[in-house]
Amino acid sequence: MPVLTQGVQTGEWLLSEADGEFSRDKATVTVAGGIALPSGTVLGKVTASGKLVKYADTNSDGSQSAVAILWNALPGVNGDYPATVFTRATEAHGAMLNGGIGVDAPGTADLKAIGVIVR
């Protein structure tokens, strides 16, 4: 019998959030390189465009600072997508972020500074 591997499901990484939709914002997220973004992807903000992209501490366009976590998965088709993101008053399961690979220490510190706690 074949072994099936299921990725991180929408919101599976979310431990808690504030009442109502206080923790959530709407944003435009850019998918680049044809790489799908699963729910729980840590995002940074490109200074020039104000759009969110996948966070990487090695970036130099503003997105080297983590500012949000993606709620809904986005397809691996390049372009801009409307999305819901968590930007404050949130607790996240760290090992499930970024498709199950987690987030680095600088990203964790960036998120903590905006009230998103990685456990």
N, C-alpha and C positions, 0 to 999 in steps of 0.2 A: 504494500500500500504506500503511495507517495506521501511524503511529508509536505504539508502546506504551511507556508510562513505568512502570517498576516502582519501588515505594518501597523503603525500607530494610528488609531482611529480618532476621529474628530473629538477633541476635548479630553481624550484619555489622559493626557498629561496634567490636566487642571485639578488641583487639590481644593482650592476655594477661591471665591471672588466676593466682592462687595454686593450688597443687596441691589436688586434691579439690574440696570446695565451700567452702573457707575464705573466699573473696571474696563468697559469696552469703548472703543472708538471705531469709526469708519475711516478707512484710508485707501489709498491707491498703492498697490504692491506691484512692482515690476519683476516679471520672471525673465531671466536672462540665461543664455547658454543652453536652452532647451531642457533645463533641469526642473522637474516638478518640486513644489514646496509642500511638504506634508503639514498637517495640523501640528502646531508646536514648534514651527520654525522660528528661530530668533531672528529679528529684523533690525536693521540699522537704517538711518535716514540719510539719503543723498542730499547734501547741502544745496547744490545748485538747483535741483528739481523739486525737492520736498517730498519725493516719492520714497517708499520703503523698498528695500532689497534685502536679500539674505545677508545677515551680519557676518563679518569676518574681521577679526582684530588686525589683520594685515592690510585691510583696505585703507585708502587715503582720501576718499571722497566725502567723508562724513559718516559713512556707514560702518566705520570701525568702532563706533559706540552703539551698543545694543539699546534700543528704545522701545521695543514691543515684541509680543509673541503672537504669531498667526493663529487664528481660530480655525478657519476653513482651509482645507487643502486647495492648492492651485495646480493646474495642469502643467506639463512640461512643454508648453507652447509659448515662445517668447511674446511678451507684450505686457500691457498694463491691465490690472484686474482690480475691481472693487473688492474690498475684504474687510472683515471684522478683526480687530487686533486688541490685545490686552495691553494697556499702558499704565496701569496703577492698581493698587489694592488687590493684588492677586498672589496666590501661592501656586507654584508649579513643581511638578515632579521632575527634577533635573535630568535623571537618566533617560527620560522619555522625550526630551526636547530634541529638535533637529533630527527627527526620524529615528530616535533611539540612540544617538551617539552623544547626546548631552551638549553642554555649552562650556566654554573655557572659563577660567577664573576672571579674566578682565570683563567678559560678557556678563558673568554672574554679578560682579560688582556694579557694572553699569545698570543692570536691572534693579538691583537692590536700591540704588540711589533714586530710582523713580517709584519705588514702592512695590516692585514685583519681586517676590522672595522665591528663590530657587532652593528647594529642599533636597 
